[in-house]
Amino acid sequence: MSSPRQVAKIVEPREVMEGAGVRLRRSIGTETLNYLDPFLLLDHFASREAADYEAGFPMHPHRGIETVTYLLTGEIHHRDTVGNSGSIRAGDLQWMSAGGGILHEEMPQVRPEGIDGFQLWVNLPAKLKMSRPRYLGLSADQITKTEVDGSTIRIIAGSVGGVSGPITGIAADPIYMDVSVPPDTEFMHQVTPGHNAFAYVFRGGAEFGGEASGSGETVEHTRLVVFGDGDYVRVATGAEPVRFLLVSGKPLLEPIARYGPFVMNTKQEIEQALRDLRAGTFVWSEKS
């Protein structure tokens, strides 16, 4: 018998400054919600004021994680030390695995429309932390779009009604969807029991959880909803629509050691990453 996932926690994002001076709203990776295995961080960057984002994220290192950048508005130029470069534009997504080590930069471009998007950090299992870095880049027209009972879903990873998203082969076996639900509509989606799941509400509001109208919790933007365990997520709108990210993943159940952009399993591995960075041997190579 299937059971709905109830709301376990509602998180109000914390405003932080990162990079060379970018204003963000952070909802995973704070004192309120430090880690939702395998998710390490969720940032929402949204502003039409150039001063809030133009300084960007100059060249910086990562090891042991994956970064997922999804852009709603604007443009970000990126490049790295293993030869990748390009632009992420409105509707595009980049899923980058830092593996054993990469240095990259992400520089938002000043546009009249400003910028609006998200970055999610996903932990890598111990066996993949020192693997070869890789990029999976999707343009807006490569992201699968489907409609179910009036709701519009952009499927990045996972599947809806037999329709699958283009991102596959990720260790966390994730769901990553951008869901728009119109007024007076119910949206339900199966989520693998035992996987951790959250919704990030960034437009409008709705009732999350419960089995029927009035049995869930009303959540307005901008908030993160952490779900308890169960078989499916239920979202129901009233007079206003809602738009949210729906994300889930398989917990790694491994120890973590964190130091800024490095996430490993032990303190010793963090110390090694710092030594590699100082010695100029940080970037992954066939000899790593």
C-alpha positions, 0 to 999 in steps of 0.5 A: 500500500503506497503512502504519501511523503509528509513534510518533515521540515520547512527551511527558510533560505539564509542570505549569504555572500559567496565567490568574489561577491555574489548574493545568494539564498542558501537552503542546504548547507546551513546551520538549519540544514547542513546535509541532506544525504547525498545533497550538500548545498543548494543555492538560489541566485536571483537579482536584476541588480548587477552589483549582486552577481557581476563579481562572479566565481573566479577560478576555484577548486573542487574535489569529491562532489558534483555541481549542478547549475540550472539557469532560469534567466541570464547567462553564465560563462564558464571555463576550467583547467582541463580545457572546457569552456562555454556558456550556460543560458536561460533554460540550460543545465550543467551537471559537472563531476569534479571527481579527483580535482578540477579548477573552474570559474563561473562568471555571470554576465550582466544583462537587463533581465539579471540572473536567476538560477540554482546550484546544487552540490551532490556528494560522490561516493568514496569509490568515485571521489578521485575519478576523472572529472566530466561535464554533462551539459544540456541546452534548454531544448535538450531538457525533456518537457511533459505535461501530466494532468495540467502540470508542466514538468521539465525532466532533467533526471528521473522519469514521469509517466514513462518519459525520462530526462536526459541525465543518466548514469549518476551515482545518486540515482537522482530525480531533478525536475522543474515542476509548474502546477496551475491553480486548483490542480493536484500533482503527485509523483512516485519517489523511491522509498528510502531516498531523500527528497526535497522541493524548493518552492520559487514561485507561488505556493501550494499544499505539500504532503498529506493524502487529501486537501487540507491534510498537508502543509501550505508552503509559499515561496521562497522555501525549501520543503524536506520530505519524510520517507514514503512512496510519493510526493503530493502537491496541491494548489489553490487559487495560485499556481506554484513552481518548484524544483523536485529533487531526490537521491539515494543516500550514500550513508558514508562519513563526510569531511568538508572543507570549503569546495572539498568534500571527502570521507576523512580529514586526511583526504582533505589535508591531501587535497590542500597539499595537492593544491599548494604543490600544483598537482591538484587537477586530475590527471591519468597519473592521479 
